[in-house]
Amino acid sequence: MDLRQLEYFVAVAEEQNFTRAAERVHISQSGVSAQIRQLERELGAELFDRSARAATLTVAGKAALEHARAALAAAGAISQAVGEVTDLIRGRLTVGMVIGCTVTPLFDALAAFHRAHPGVEISLLEDNSDRLVEGVRARTIDLALVGTATATPDGLNALTIISERLVAAVPAGHPLAKQRRITLRDLGAYPIVCMPPGTGLRTVFDQACAAQSLQPVIALQASAADAIADLATRGLAVAILSDSMAARYRDRLTALAIDDVETPALLALIWKSTRSPAVRELLVHSRQAFTKPDPA
């Protein structure tokens, strides 16, 4: 057996699906299946029950899983140790980014990291914040930029980038446009356009409404702030945005402070550990990029 087979075995075990595992390790499904079959022949036992739709572990598979993970971790530790001694950083770094993100300092950090360490292959993926958090916890993602309602998600490390209160944004002529401050109950008479569940901004809004037993009408959902603003501008719904998001559209939308939403929406970098030299280096570049003065 080799490390590649163990990597494919762990991927299928965690995804419970050969297709998703193949996407994760960037080869064809048939390639994953063939390598797993070869591993099973070498071990003399089937590792997966393939009779159901999901690929579930057999008793032998369950016995092998933790040992496979340990072997992969040990191999990674060897590479990291050699890299630290020789001052070379190589390998792969998987970075997550919340859907609809327009925070360019992350891209600046990735570019600076790439110039300093061209031997590291960088993968960048978009997803909603909840799934990115789970990916970091499962170590399938090394570092992610997420929206969150808590400063540090359980079990992870975090660097808060932005902390802002929510606002409602409406176009000129809207019944709420003449007010500067409103409450959640004031929004109850109007349809809402907001980010989808799983995003930090939506989590803050939903939790604030639930605390008052309010059920606002979320008529429209969009992952990008531009889309939310465009829909609100056309009078289709009241937009729920963060303060800095709404400021970008002040030429067409009026931002209204929501007095009874006190929890801020946070944008944060999260990571599981800094055992990887690549993660440590990217964090250095990220802190530099996010603390640069705004040229504006």
Secondary structure, 3 states (H helix, E strand, C coil): CCHHHHHHHHHHHHHCCHHHHHHHHCCCHHHHHHHHHHHHHHHCCCCEECCCCCCEECHHHHHHHHHHHHHHHHHHHHHHHHHHHHCCCCEEEEEEEECCCCCCHHHHHHHHHHHHCCCEEEEEEEECHHHHHHHHHCCCCCEEEEEECCCCCCCCEEEEEEEECEEEEECCCCCCCCCCEECHHHHCCCCEEECCCCCHHHHHHHHHHHHCCCCCCEEEECCCHHHHHHHHHCCCCEEEEEHHHHHCCCCCCEEEEECCCCCCEEEEEEECCCCCHHHHHHHHHHHHHHCCCCCC
